[in-house]
């Protein structure tokens, strides 16, 4: 978790994950269908957000169940996001 001032462009952040050093997902928030600020605006219109709340906005392509062949974490593997 960081503050918004720590990013050059908070609307275009790199997202991704790797399993044991192998990249599984890689994308940018600028490619999302709905910008993060718009998602937060919609959310706060129906429920309050409090300090410390987390908003999960989705995930880039490459999740294990959608890969071909399917790929899931195994015991002892390390996930880095």
mmCIF file of the N, C-alpha and C atoms, coordinates in Angstrom:
data_MODEL
# 
_entry.id   MODEL 
# 
loop_
_atom_site.group_PDB 
_atom_site.id 
_atom_site.type_symbol 
_atom_site.label_atom_id 
_atom_site.label_alt_id 
_atom_site.label_comp_id 
_atom_site.label_asym_id 
_atom_site.label_entity_id 
_atom_site.label_seq_id 
_atom_site.pdbx_PDB_ins_code 
_atom_site.Cartn_x 
_atom_site.Cartn_y 
_atom_site.Cartn_z 
_atom_site.occupancy 
_atom_site.B_iso_or_equiv 
_atom_site.pdbx_formal_charge 
_atom_site.auth_seq_id 
_atom_site.auth_comp_id 
_atom_site.auth_asym_id 
_atom_site.auth_atom_id 
_atom_site.pdbx_PDB_model_num 
ATOM 1   N N  . UNK A 1 1  ? 0.849   -1.162  0.000   1.00 0.00 ? 1  UNK A N  1 
ATOM 2   C CA . UNK A 1 1  ? 0.000   0.000   0.000   1.00 0.00 ? 1  UNK A CA 1 
ATOM 3   C C  . UNK A 1 1  ? 0.902   1.235   0.000   1.00 0.00 ? 1  UNK A C  1 
ATOM 4   N N  . UNK A 1 2  ? 0.576   2.177   -0.852  1.00 0.00 ? 2  UNK A N  1 
ATOM 5   C CA . UNK A 1 2  ? 1.341   3.409   -0.957  1.00 0.00 ? 2  UNK A CA 1 
ATOM 6   C C  . UNK A 1 2  ? 0.369   4.572   -1.143  1.00 0.00 ? 2  UNK A C  1 
ATOM 7   N N  . UNK A 1 3  ? 0.887   5.770   -1.060  1.00 0.00 ? 3  UNK A N  1 
ATOM 8   C CA . UNK A 1 3  ? 0.061   6.952   -1.274  1.00 0.00 ? 3  UNK A CA 1 
ATOM 9   C C  . UNK A 1 3  ? 0.029   7.300   -2.760  1.00 0.00 ? 3  UNK A C  1 
ATOM 10  N N  . UNK A 1 4  ? -1.026  7.992   -3.227  1.00 0.00 ? 4  UNK A N  1 
ATOM 11  C CA . UNK A 1 4  ? -1.125  8.341   -4.652  1.00 0.00 ? 4  UNK A CA 1 
ATOM 12  C C  . UNK A 1 4  ? 0.052   9.171   -5.162  1.00 0.00 ? 4  UNK A C  1 
ATOM 13  N N  . UNK A 1 5  ? 0.655   9.983   -4.302  1.00 0.00 ? 5  UNK A N  1 
ATOM 14  C CA . UNK A 1 5  ? 1.763   10.823  -4.722  1.00 0.00 ? 5  UNK A CA 1 
ATOM 15  C C  . UNK A 1 5  ? 3.027   10.057  -5.095  1.00 0.00 ? 5  UNK A C  1 
ATOM 16  N N  . UNK A 1 6  ? 3.046   8.765   -4.836  1.00 0.00 ? 6  UNK A N  1 
ATOM 17  C CA . UNK A 1 6  ? 4.224   7.957   -5.133  1.00 0.00 ? 6  UNK A CA 1 
ATOM 18  C C  . UNK A 1 6  ? 4.237   7.421   -6.563  1.00 0.00 ? 6  UNK A C  1 
ATOM 19  N N  . UNK A 1 7  ? 3.237   7.805   -7.375  1.00 0.00 ? 7  UNK A N  1 
ATOM 20  C CA . UNK A 1 7  ? 3.142   7.336   -8.755  1.00 0.00 ? 7  UNK A CA 1 
ATOM 21  C C  . UNK A 1 7  ? 3.218   8.501   -9.723  1.00 0.00 ? 7  UNK A C  1 
ATOM 22  N N  . UNK A 1 8  ? 3.913   8.303   -10.833 1.00 0.00 ? 8  UNK A N  1 
ATOM 23  C CA . UNK A 1 8  ? 3.953   9.335   -11.868 1.00 0.00 ? 8  UNK A CA 1 
ATOM 24  C C  . UNK A 1 8  ? 2.574   9.511   -12.485 1.00 0.00 ? 8  UNK A C  1 
ATOM 25  N N  . UNK A 1 9  ? 1.877   8.415   -12.759 1.00 0.00 ? 9  UNK A N  1 
ATOM 26  C CA . UNK A 1 9  ? 0.531   8.460   -13.336 1.00 0.00 ? 9  UNK A CA 1 
ATOM 27  C C  . UNK A 1 9  ? -0.323  7.417   -12.617 1.00 0.00 ? 9  UNK A C  1 
ATOM 28  N N  . UNK A 1 10 ? -1.077  7.813   -11.577 1.00 0.00 ? 10 UNK A N  1 
ATOM 29  C CA . UNK A 1 10 ? -1.860  6.832   -10.819 1.00 0.00 ? 10 UNK A CA 1 
ATOM 30  C C  . UNK A 1 10 ? -2.979  6.178   -11.622 1.00 0.00 ? 10 UNK A C  1 
ATOM 31  N N  . UNK A 1 11 ? -3.268  6.678   -12.817 1.00 0.00 ? 11 UNK A N  1 
ATOM 32  C CA . UNK A 1 11 ? -4.301  6.079   -13.660 1.00 0.00 ? 11 UNK A CA 1 
ATOM 33  C C  . UNK A 1 11 ? -3.738  5.074   -14.665 1.00 0.00 ? 11 UNK A C  1 
ATOM 34  N N  . UNK A 1 12 ? -2.433  4.783   -14.585 1.00 0.00 ? 12 UNK A N  1 
ATOM 35  C CA . UNK A 1 12 ? -1.820  3.819   -15.501 1.00 0.00 ? 12 UNK A CA 1 
ATOM 36  C C  . UNK A 1 12 ? -0.712  3.057   -14.777 1.00 0.00 ? 12 UNK A C  1 
ATOM 37  N N  . UNK A 1 13 ? -1.122  2.204   -13.844 1.00 0.00 ? 13 UNK A N  1 
ATOM 38  C CA . UNK A 1 13 ? -0.181  1.442   -13.028 1.00 0.00 ? 13 UNK A CA 1 
ATOM 39  C C  . UNK A 1 13 ? 0.045   0.055   -13.614 1.00 0.00 ? 13 UNK A C  1 
ATOM 40  N N  . UNK A 1 14 ? 1.234   -0.470  -13.415 1.00 0.00 ? 14 UNK A N  1 
ATOM 41  C CA . UNK A 1 14 ? 1.538   -1.834  -13.827 1.00 0.00 ? 14 UNK A CA 1 
ATOM 42  C C  . UNK A 1 14 ? 0.935   -2.806  -12.823 1.00 0.00 ? 14 UNK A C  1 
ATOM 43  N N  . UNK A 1 15 ? 0.269   -3.837  -13.332 1.00 0.00 ? 15 UNK A N  1 
ATOM 44  C CA . UNK A 1 15 ? -0.270  -4.915  -12.515 1.00 0.00 ? 15 UNK A CA 1 
ATOM 45  C C  . UNK A 1 15 ? 0.290   -6.221  -13.027 1.00 0.00 ? 15 UNK A C  1 
ATOM 46  N N  . UNK A 1 16 ? 0.515   -7.160  -12.132 1.00 0.00 ? 16 UNK A N  1 
ATOM 47  C CA . UNK A 1 16 ? 0.955   -8.458  -12.595 1.00 0.00 ? 16 UNK A CA 1 
ATOM 48  C C  . UNK A 1 16 ? 1.288   -9.371  -11.450 1.00 0.00 ? 16 UNK A C  1 
ATOM 49  N N  . UNK A 1 17 ? 1.614   -10.594 -11.797 1.00 0.00 ? 17 UNK A N  1 
ATOM 50  C CA . UNK A 1 17 ? 2.081   -11.551 -10.797 1.00 0.00 ? 17 UNK A CA 1 
ATOM 51  C C  . UNK A 1 17 ? 2.995   -12.564 -11.473 1.00 0.00 ? 17 UNK A C  1 
ATOM 52  N N  . UNK A 1 18 ? 3.818   -13.168 -10.642 1.00 0.00 ? 18 UNK A N  1 
ATOM 53  C CA . UNK A 1 18 ? 4.736   -14.211 -11.103 1.00 0.00 ? 18 UNK A CA 1 
ATOM 54  C C  . UNK A 1 18 ? 4.698   -15.357 -10.094 1.00 0.00 ? 18 UNK A C  1 
ATOM 55  N N  . UNK A 1 19 ? 4.851   -16.566 -10.582 1.00 0.00 ? 19 UNK A N  1 
ATOM 56  C CA . UNK A 1 19 ? 4.951   -17.744 -9.735  1.00 0.00 ? 19 UNK A CA 1 
ATOM 57  C C  . UNK A 1 19 ? 6.352   -18.300 -9.909  1.00 0.00 ? 19 UNK A C  1 
ATOM 58  N N  . UNK A 1 20 ? 7.089   -18.318 -8.805  1.00 0.00 ? 20 UNK A N  1 
ATOM 59  C CA . UNK A 1 20 ? 8.484   -18.776 -8.828  1.00 0.00 ? 20 UNK A CA 1 
ATOM 60  C C  . UNK A 1 20 ? 9.277   -18.110 -9.946  1.00 0.00 ? 20 UNK A C  1 
ATOM 61  N N  . UNK A 1 21 ? 9.056   -16.814 -10.155 1.00 0.00 ? 21 UNK A N  1 
ATOM 62  C CA . UNK A 1 21 ? 9.801   -16.040 -11.133 1.00 0.00 ? 21 UNK A CA 1 
ATOM 63  C C  . UNK A 1 21 ? 9.233   -16.072 -12.544 1.00 0.00 ? 21 UNK A C  1 
ATOM 64  N N  . UNK A 1 22 ? 8.233   -16.897 -12.815 1.00 0.00 ? 22 UNK A N  1 
ATOM 65  C CA . UNK A 1 22 ? 7.619   -16.972 -14.145 1.00 0.00 ? 22 UNK A CA 1 
ATOM 66  C C  . UNK A 1 22 ? 6.404   -16.041 -14.190 1.00 0.00 ? 22 UNK A C  1 
ATOM 67  N N  . UNK A 1 23 ? 6.414   -15.072 -15.111 1.00 0.00 ? 23 UNK A N  1 
ATOM 68  C CA . UNK A 1 23 ? 5.306   -14.131 -15.225 1.00 0.00 ? 23 UNK A CA 1 
ATOM 69  C C  . UNK A 1 23 ? 4.039   -14.858 -15.654 1.00 0.00 ? 23 UNK A C  1 
ATOM 70  N N  . UNK A 1 24 ? 2.976   -14.654 -14.873 1.00 0.00 ? 24 UNK A N  1 
ATOM 71  C CA . UNK A 1 24 ? 1.674   -15.260 -15.171 1.00 0.00 ? 24 UNK A CA 1 
ATOM 72  C C  . UNK A 1 24 ? 0.692   -14.209 -15.680 1.00 0.00 ? 24 UNK A C  1 
ATOM 73  N N  . UNK A 1 25 ? 0.774   -13.001 -15.142 1.00 0.00 ? 25 UNK A N  1 
ATOM 74  C CA . UNK A 1 25 ? -0.109  -11.911 -15.524 1.00 0.00 ? 25 UNK A CA 1 
ATOM 75  C C  . UNK A 1 25 ? 0.721   -10.641 -15.647 1.00 0.00 ? 25 UNK A C  1 
ATOM 76  N N  . UNK A 1 26 ? 0.365   -9.793  -16.632 1.00 0.00 ? 26 UNK A N  1 
ATOM 77  C CA . UNK A 1 26 ? 1.064   -8.525  -16.823 1.00 0.00 ? 26 UNK A CA 1 
ATOM 78  C C  . UNK A 1 26 ? 0.155   -7.594  -17.615 1.00 0.00 ? 26 UNK A C  1 
ATOM 79  N N  . UNK A 1 27 ? -0.206  -6.462  -17.024 1.00 0.00 ? 27 UNK A N  1 
ATOM 80  C CA . UNK A 1 27 ? -1.037  -5.487  -17.719 1.00 0.00 ? 27 UNK A CA 1 
ATOM 81  C C  . UNK A 1 27 ? -0.906  -4.146  -17.016 1.00 0.00 ? 27 UNK A C  1 
ATOM 82  N N  . UNK A 1 28 ? -1.787  -3.196  -17.374 1.00 0.00 ? 28 UNK A N  1 
ATOM 83  C CA . UNK A 1 28 ? -1.760  -1.852  -16.789 1.00 0.00 ? 28 UNK A CA 1 
ATOM 84  C C  . UNK A 1 28 ? -3.192  -1.430  -16.470 1.00 0.00 ? 28 UNK A C  1 
ATOM 85  N N  . UNK A 1 29 ? -3.355  -0.627  -15.421 1.00 0.00 ? 29 UNK A N  1 
ATOM 86  C CA . UNK A 1 29 ? -4.692  -0.155  -15.053 1.00 0.00 ? 29 UNK A CA 1 
ATOM 87  C C  . UNK A 1 29 ? -5.293  0.714   -16.147 1.00 0.00 ? 29 UNK A C  1 
ATOM 88  N N  . UNK A 1 30 ? -4.483  1.341   -16.973 1.00 0.00 ? 30 UNK A N  1 
ATOM 89  C CA . UNK A 1 30 ? -4.975  2.152   -18.072 1.00 0.00 ? 30 UNK A CA 1 
ATOM 90  C C  . UNK A 1 30 ? -5.718  1.340   -19.129 1.00 0.00 ? 30 UNK A C  1 
ATOM 91  N N  . UNK A 1 31 ? -5.583  0.021   -19.098 1.00 0.00 ? 31 UNK A N  1 
ATOM 92  C CA . UNK A 1 31 ? -6.266  -0.853  -20.055 1.00 0.00 ? 31 UNK A CA 1 
ATOM 93  C C  . UNK A 1 31 ? -7.588  -1.394  -19.511 1.00 0.00 ? 31 UNK A C  1 
ATOM 94  N N  . UNK A 1 32 ? -7.943  -1.031  -18.281 1.00 0.00 ? 32 UNK A N  1 
ATOM 95  C CA . UNK A 1 32 ? -9.176  -1.540  -17.681 1.00 0.00 ? 32 UNK A CA 1 
ATOM 96  C C  . UNK A 1 32 ? -10.392 -0.968  -18.411 1.00 0.00 ? 32 UNK A C  1 
ATOM 97  N N  . UNK A 1 33 ? -11.491 -1.719  -18.434 1.00 0.00 ? 33 UNK A N  1 
ATOM 98  C CA . UNK A 1 33 ? -12.716 -1.279  -19.095 1.00 0.00 ? 33 UNK A CA 1 
ATOM 99  C C  . UNK A 1 33 ? -13.243 -0.012  -18.442 1.00 0.00 ? 33 UNK A C  1 
ATOM 100 N N  . UNK A 1 34 ? -13.263 0.025   -17.109 1.00 0.00 ? 34 UNK A N  1 
ATOM 101 C CA . UNK A 1 34 ? -13.701 1.203   -16.361 1.00 0.00 ? 34 UNK A CA 1 
ATOM 102 C C  . UNK A 1 34 ? -12.530 1.695   -15.517 1.00 0.00 ? 34 UNK A C  1 
ATOM 103 N N  . UNK A 1 35 ? -12.182 2.978   -15.605 1.00 0.00 ? 35 UNK A N  1 
ATOM 104 C CA . UNK A 1 35 ? -11.073 3.506   -14.800 1.00 0.00 ? 35 UNK A CA 1 
ATOM 105 C C  . UNK A 1 35 ? -11.335 3.313   -13.302 1.00 0.00 ? 35 UNK A C  1 
ATOM 106 N N  . UNK A 1 36 ? -10.269 3.154   -12.537 1.00 0.00 ? 36 UNK A N  1 
ATOM 107 C CA . UNK A 1 36 ? -10.386 2.930   -11.099 1.00 0.00 ? 36 UNK A CA 1 
ATOM 108 C C  . UNK A 1 36 ? -11.184 4.052   -10.442 1.00 0.00 ? 36 UNK A C  1 
ATOM 109 N N  . UNK A 1 37 ? -10.926 5.307   -10.798 1.00 0.00 ? 37 UNK A N  1 
ATOM 110 C CA . UNK A 1 37 ? -11.652 6.426   -10.189 1.00 0.00 ? 37 UNK A CA 1 
ATOM 111 C C  . UNK A 1 37 ? -13.155 6.315   -10.438 1.00 0.00 ? 37 UNK A C  1 
ATOM 112 N N  . UNK A 1 38 ? -13.539 5.866   -11.616 1.00 0.00 ? 38 UNK A N  1 
ATOM 113 C CA . UNK A 1 38 ? -14.959 5.698   -11.934 1.00 0.00 ? 38 UNK A CA 1 
ATOM 114 C C  . UNK A 1 38 ? -15.557 4.559   -11.104 1.00 0.00 ? 38 UNK A C  1 
ATOM 115 N N  . UNK A 1 39 ? -14.827 3.478   -10.934 1.00 0.00 ? 39 UNK A N  1 
ATOM 116 C CA . UNK A 1 39 ? -15.311 2.364   -10.111 1.00 0.00 ? 39 UNK A CA 1 
ATOM 117 C C  . UNK A 1 39 ? -15.516 2.804   -8.669  1.00 0.00 ? 39 UNK A C  1 
ATOM 118 N N  . UNK A 1 40 ? -14.584 3.588   -8.149  1.00 0.00 ? 40 UNK A N  1 
ATOM 119 C CA . UNK A 1 40 ? -14.710 4.073   -6.774  1.00 0.00 ? 40 UNK A CA 1 
ATOM 120 C C  . UNK A 1 40 ? -15.892 5.022   -6.652  1.00 0.00 ? 40 UNK A C  1 
ATOM 121 N N  . UNK A 1 41 ? -16.102 5.880   -7.642  1.00 0.00 ? 41 UNK A N  1 
ATOM 122 C CA . UNK A 1 41 ? -17.252 6.797   -7.622  1.00 0.00 ? 41 UNK A CA 1 
ATOM 123 C C  . UNK A 1 41 ? -18.561 6.018   -7.588  1.00 0.00 ? 41 UNK A C  1 
ATOM 124 N N  . UNK A 1 42 ? -18.678 4.984   -8.419  1.00 0.00 ? 42 UNK A N  1 
ATOM 125 C CA . UNK A 1 42 ? -19.894 4.158   -8.416  1.00 0.00 ? 42 UNK A CA 1 
ATOM 126 C C  . UNK A 1 42 ? -20.087 3.478   -7.062  1.00 0.00 ? 42 UNK A C  1 
ATOM 127 N N  . UNK A 1 43 ? -18.998 2.938   -6.515  1.00 0.00 ? 43 UNK A N  1 
ATOM 128 C CA . UNK A 1 43 ? -19.080 2.228   -5.245  1.00 0.00 ? 43 UNK A CA 1 
ATOM 129 C C  . UNK A 1 43 ? -19.507 3.156   -4.113  1.00 0.00 ? 43 UNK A C  1 
ATOM 130 N N  . UNK A 1 44 ? -18.919 4.341   -4.056  1.00 0.00 ? 44 UNK A N  1 
ATOM 131 C CA . UNK A 1 44 ? -19.251 5.259   -2.961  1.00 0.00 ? 44 UNK A CA 1 
ATOM 132 C C  . UNK A 1 44 ? -20.644 5.852   -3.105  1.00 0.00 ? 44 UNK A C  1 
ATOM 133 N N  . UNK A 1 45 ? -21.254 5.715   -4.275  1.00 0.00 ? 45 UNK A N  1 
ATOM 134 C CA . UNK A 1 45 ? -22.635 6.172   -4.442  1.00 0.00 ? 45 UNK A CA 1 
ATOM 135 C C  . UNK A 1 45 ? -23.616 5.226   -3.749  1.00 0.00 ? 45 UNK A C  1 
ATOM 136 N N  . UNK A 1 46 ? -23.189 3.987   -3.470  1.00 0.00 ? 46 UNK A N  1 
ATOM 137 C CA . UNK A 1 46 ? -24.102 3.030   -2.836  1.00 0.00 ? 46 UNK A CA 1 
ATOM 138 C C  . UNK A 1 46 ? -23.655 2.568   -1.452  1.00 0.00 ? 46 UNK A C  1 
ATOM 139 N N  . UNK A 1 47 ? -22.386 2.795   -1.097  1.00 0.00 ? 47 UNK A N  1 
ATOM 140 C CA . UNK A 1 47 ? -21.938 2.434   0.253   1.00 0.00 ? 47 UNK A CA 1 
ATOM 141 C C  . UNK A 1 47 ? -20.733 3.298   0.634   1.00 0.00 ? 47 UNK A C  1 
ATOM 142 N N  . UNK A 1 48 ? -20.599 3.584   1.932   1.00 0.00 ? 48 UNK A N  1 
ATOM 143 C CA . UNK A 1 48 ? -19.466 4.423   2.354   1.00 0.00 ? 48 UNK A CA 1 
ATOM 144 C C  . UNK A 1 48 ? -18.159 3.637   2.330   1.00 0.00 ? 48 UNK A C  1 
ATOM 145 N N  . UNK A 1 49 ? -17.078 4.316   1.998   1.00 0.00 ? 49 UNK A N  1 
ATOM 146 C CA . UNK A 1 49 ? -15.737 3.748   2.121   1.00 0.00 ? 49 UNK A CA 1 
ATOM 147 C C  . UNK A 1 49 ? -15.068 4.414   3.313   1.00 0.00 ? 49 UNK A C  1 
ATOM 148 N N  . UNK A 1 50 ? -14.421 3.630   4.130   1.00 0.00 ? 50 UNK A N  1 
ATOM 149 C CA . UNK A 1 50 ? -13.758 4.120   5.329   1.00 0.00 ? 50 UNK A CA 1 
ATOM 150 C C  . UNK A 1 50 ? -12.254 3.940   5.201   1.00 0.00 ? 50 UNK A C  1 
ATOM 151 N N  . UNK A 1 51 ? -11.472 4.710   5.954   1.00 0.00 ? 51 UNK A N  1 
ATOM 152 C CA . UNK A 1 51 ? -10.017 4.540   5.905   1.00 0.00 ? 51 UNK A CA 1 
ATOM 153 C C  . UNK A 1 51 ? -9.641  3.079   6.154   1.00 0.00 ? 51 UNK A C  1 
ATOM 154 N N  . UNK A 1 52 ? -8.770  2.568   5.311   1.00 0.00 ? 52 UNK A N  1 
ATOM 155 C CA . UNK A 1 52 ? -8.325  1.185   5.418   1.00 0.00 ? 52 UNK A CA 1 
ATOM 156 C C  . UNK A 1 52 ? -9.112  0.216   4.565   1.00 0.00 ? 52 UNK A C  1 
ATOM 157 N N  . UNK A 1 53 ? -10.249 0.647   3.997   1.00 0.00 ? 53 UNK A N  1 
ATOM 158 C CA . UNK A 1 53 ? -11.012 -0.228  3.110   1.00 0.00 ? 53 UNK A CA 1 
ATOM 159 C C  . UNK A 1 53 ? -10.199 -0.534  1.853   1.00 0.00 ? 53 UNK A C  1 
ATOM 160 N N  . UNK A 1 54 ? -10.342 -1.735  1.348   1.00 0.00 ? 54 UNK A N  1 
ATOM 161 C CA . UNK A 1 54 ? -9.692  -2.139  0.107   1.00 0.00 ? 54 UNK A CA 1 
ATOM 162 C C  . UNK A 1 54 ? -10.760 -2.355  -0.950  1.00 0.00 ? 54 UNK A C  1 
ATOM 163 N N  . UNK A 1 55 ? -10.472 -1.937  -2.181  1.00 0.00 ? 55 UNK A N  1 
ATOM 164 C CA . UNK A 1 55 ? -11.394 -2.122  -3.298  1.00 0.00 ? 55 UNK A CA 1 
ATOM 165 C C  . UNK A 1 55 ? -10.687 -3.025  -4.309  1.00 0.00 ? 55 UNK A C  1 
ATOM 166 N N  . UNK A 1 56 ? -11.269 -4.183  -4.562  1.00 0.00 ? 56 UNK A N  1 
ATOM 167 C CA . UNK A 1 56 ? -10.707 -5.113  -5.533  1.00 0.00 ? 56 UNK A CA 1 
ATOM 168 C C  . UNK A 1 56 ? -11.395 -4.879  -6.869  1.00 0.00 ? 56 UNK A C  1 
ATOM 169 N N  . UNK A 1 57 ? -10.609 -4.545  -7.886  1.00 0.00 ? 57 UNK A N  1 
ATOM 170 C CA . UNK A 1 57 ? -11.166 -4.098  -9.162  1.00 0.00 ? 57 UNK A CA 1 
ATOM 171 C C  . UNK A 1 57 ? -11.077 -5.129  -10.280 1.00 0.00 ? 57 UNK A C  1 
ATOM 172 N N  . UNK A 1 58 ? -10.545 -6.285  -10.007 1.00 0.00 ? 58 UNK A N  1 
ATOM 173 C CA . UNK A 1 58 ? -10.423 -7.296  -11.049 1.00 0.00 ? 58 UNK A CA 1 
ATOM 174 C C  . UNK A 1 58 ? -8.974  -7.695  -11.237 1.00 0.00 ? 58 UNK A C  1 
ATOM 175 N N  . UNK A 1 59 ? -8.713  -8.448  -12.274 1.00 0.00 ? 59 UNK A N  1 
ATOM 176 C CA . UNK A 1 59 ? -7.387  -8.997  -12.492 1.00 0.00 ? 59 UNK A CA 1 
ATOM 177 C C  . UNK A 1 59 ? -7.070  -9.035  -13.985 1.00 0.00 ? 59 UNK A C  1 
ATOM 178 N N  . UNK A 1 60 ? -5.803  -8.891  -14.358 1.00 0.00 ? 60 UNK A N  1 
ATOM 179 C CA . UNK A 1 60 ? -5.436  -9.011  -15.772 1.00 0.00 ? 60 UNK A CA 1 
ATOM 180 C C  . UNK A 1 60 ? -5.626  -10.442 -16.279 1.00 0.00 ? 60 UNK A C  1 
ATOM 181 N N  . UNK A 1 61 ? -5.581  -10.600 -17.589 1.00 0.00 ? 61 UNK A N  1 
ATOM 182 C CA . UNK A 1 61 ? -5.659  -11.937 -18.161 1.00 0.00 ? 61 UNK A CA 1 
ATOM 183 C C  . UNK A 1 61 ? -4.492  -12.785 -17.680 1.00 0.00 ? 61 UNK A C  1 
ATOM 184 N N  . UNK A 1 62 ? -4.687  -14.080 -17.704 1.00 0.00 ? 62 UNK A N  1 
ATOM 185 C CA . UNK A 1 62 ? -3.619  -14.998 -17.329 1.00 0.00 ? 62 UNK A CA 1 
ATOM 186 C C  . UNK A 1 62 ? -3.897  -15.806 -16.083 1.00 0.00 ? 62 UNK A C  1 
ATOM 187 N N  . UNK A 1 63 ? -5.108  -15.701 -15.499 1.00 0.00 ? 63 UNK A N  1 
ATOM 188 C CA . UNK A 1 63 ? -5.409  -16.476 -14.299 1.00 0.00 ? 63 UNK A CA 1 
ATOM 189 C C  . UNK A 1 63 ? -5.378  -17.962 -14.617 1.00 0.00 ? 63 UNK A C  1 
ATOM 190 N N  . UNK A 1 64 ? -5.020  -18.759 -13.634 1.00 0.00 ? 64 UNK A N  1 
ATOM 191 C CA . UNK A 1 64 ? -4.771  -20.184 -13.824 1.00 0.00 ? 64 UNK A CA 1 
ATOM 192 C C  . UNK A 1 64 ? -5.890  -20.973 -14.456 1.00 0.00 ? 64 UNK A C  1 
ATOM 193 N N  . UNK A 1 65 ? -7.141  -20.730 -14.031 1.00 0.00 ? 65 UNK A N  1 
ATOM 194 C CA . UNK A 1 65 ? -8.260  -21.493 -14.556 1.00 0.00 ? 65 UNK A CA 1 
ATOM 195 C C  . UNK A 1 65 ? -8.578  -21.188 -16.002 1.00 0.00 ? 65 UNK A C  1 
ATOM 196 N N  . UNK A 1 66 ? -8.136  -20.037 -16.494 1.00 0.00 ? 66 UNK A N  1 
ATOM 197 C CA . UNK A 1 66 ? -8.414  -19.637 -17.877 1.00 0.00 ? 66 UNK A CA 1 
ATOM 198 C C  . UNK A 1 66 ? -7.243  -19.924 -18.818 1.00 0.00 ? 66 UNK A C  1 
ATOM 199 N N  . UNK A 1 67 ? -6.114  -20.345 -18.257 1.00 0.00 ? 67 UNK A N  1 
ATOM 200 C CA . UNK A 1 67 ? -4.941  -20.657 -19.089 1.00 0.00 ? 67 UNK A CA 1 
ATOM 201 C C  . UNK A 1 67 ? -5.137  -21.998 -19.778 1.00 0.00 ? 67 UNK A C  1 
ATOM 202 N N  . UNK A 1 68 ? -4.413  -22.201 -20.861 1.00 0.00 ? 68 UNK A N  1 
ATOM 203 C CA . UNK A 1 68 ? -4.472  -23.489 -21.559 1.00 0.00 ? 68 UNK A CA 1 
ATOM 204 C C  . UNK A 1 68 ? -3.053  -23.977 -21.761 1.00 0.00 ? 68 UNK A C  1 
ATOM 205 N N  . UNK A 1 69 ? -2.553  -24.977 -21.058 1.00 0.00 ? 69 UNK A N  1 
ATOM 206 C CA . UNK A 1 69 ? -3.294  -25.757 -20.072 1.00 0.00 ? 69 UNK A CA 1 
ATOM 207 C C  . UNK A 1 69 ? -3.508  -24.970 -18.780 1.00 0.00 ? 69 UNK A C  1 
ATOM 208 N N  . UNK A 1 70 ? -4.497  -25.409 -17.993 1.00 0.00 ? 70 UNK A N  1 
ATOM 209 C CA . UNK A 1 70 ? -4.792  -24.737 -16.724 1.00 0.00 ? 70 UNK A CA 1 
ATOM 210 C C  . UNK A 1 70 ? -3.580  -24.819 -15.801 1.00 0.00 ? 70 UNK A C  1 
ATOM 211 N N  . UNK A 1 71 ? -3.401  -23.767 -14.998 1.00 0.00 ? 71 UNK A N  1 
ATOM 212 C CA . UNK A 1 71 ? -2.214  -23.680 -14.124 1.00 0.00 ? 71 UNK A CA 1 
ATOM 213 C C  . UNK A 1 71 ? -2.636  -23.149 -12.764 1.00 0.00 ? 71 UNK A C  1 
ATOM 214 N N  . UNK A 1 72 ? -2.406  -23.937 -11.732 1.00 0.00 ? 72 UNK A N  1 
ATOM 215 C CA . UNK A 1 72 ? -2.760  -23.528 -10.380 1.00 0.00 ? 72 UNK A CA 1 
ATOM 216 C C  . UNK A 1 72 ? -1.523  -23.597 -9.493  1.00 0.00 ? 72 UNK A C  1 
ATOM 217 N N  . UNK A 1 73 ? -1.562  -22.892 -8.373  1.00 0.00 ? 73 UNK A N  1 
ATOM 218 C CA . UNK A 1 73 ? -0.448  -22.934 -7.432  1.00 0.00 ? 73 UNK A CA 1 
ATOM 219 C C  . UNK A 1 73 ? -0.317  -24.323 -6.835  1.00 0.00 ? 73 UNK A C  1 
ATOM 220 N N  . UNK A 1 74 ? 0.906   -24.740 -6.623  1.00 0.00 ? 74 UNK A N  1 
ATOM 221 C CA . UNK A 1 74 ? 1.203   -26.013 -5.979  1.00 0.00 ? 74 UNK A CA 1 
ATOM 222 C C  . UNK A 1 74 ? 1.883   -25.730 -4.646  1.00 0.00 ? 74 UNK A C  1 
ATOM 223 N N  . UNK A 1 75 ? 1.820   -26.658 -3.707  1.00 0.00 ? 75 UNK A N  1 
ATOM 224 C CA . UNK A 1 75 ? 2.469   -26.449 -2.419  1.00 0.00 ? 75 UNK A CA 1 
ATOM 225 C C  . UNK A 1 75 ? 3.944   -26.062 -2.607  1.00 0.00 ? 75 UNK A C  1 
ATOM 226 N N  . UNK A 1 76 ? 4.367   -25.053 -1.871  1.00 0.00 ? 76 UNK A N  1 
ATOM 227 C CA . UNK A 1 76 ? 5.753   -24.615 -1.918  1.00 0.00 ? 76 UNK A CA 1 
ATOM 228 C C  . UNK A 1 76 ? 6.072   -23.557 -2.966  1.00 0.00 ? 76 UNK A C  1 
ATOM 229 N N  . UNK A 1 77 ? 5.163   -23.301 -3.888  1.00 0.00 ? 77 UNK A N  1 
ATOM 230 C CA . UNK A 1 77 ? 5.398   -22.263 -4.903  1.00 0.00 ? 77 UNK A CA 1 
ATOM 231 C C  . UNK A 1 77 ? 5.212   -20.877 -4.280  1.00 0.00 ? 77 UNK A C  1 
ATOM 232 N N  . UNK A 1 78 ? 5.919   -19.899 -4.825  1.00 0.00 ? 78 UNK A N  1 
ATOM 233 C CA . UNK A 1 78 ? 5.850   -18.529 -4.311  1.00 0.00 ? 78 UNK A CA 1 
ATOM 234 C C  . UNK A 1 78 ? 5.180   -17.624 -5.329  1.00 0.00 ? 78 UNK A C  1 
ATOM 235 N N  . UNK A 1 79 ? 4.136   -16.930 -4.881  1.00 0.00 ? 79 UNK A N  1 
ATOM 236 C CA . UNK A 1 79 ? 3.414   -15.978 -5.713  1.00 0.00 ? 79 UNK A CA 1 
ATOM 237 C C  . UNK A 1 79 ? 3.867   -14.565 -5.352  1.00 0.00 ? 79 UNK A C  1 
ATOM 238 N N  . UNK A 1 80 ? 4.269   -13.794 -6.349  1.00 0.00 ? 80 UNK A N  1 
ATOM 239 C CA . UNK A 1 80 ? 4.692   -12.409 -6.143  1.00 0.00 ? 80 UNK A CA 1 
ATOM 240 C C  . UNK A 1 80 ? 3.783   -11.511 -6.986  1.00 0.00 ? 80 UNK A C  1 
ATOM 241 N N  . UNK A 1 81 ? 3.071   -10.598 -6.316  1.00 0.00 ? 81 UNK A N  1 
ATOM 242 C CA . UNK A 1 81 ? 2.177   -9.674  -7.038  1.00 0.00 ? 81 UNK A CA 1 
ATOM 243 C C  . UNK A 1 81 ? 2.723   -8.283  -6.983  1.00 0.00 ? 81 UNK A C  1 
# 
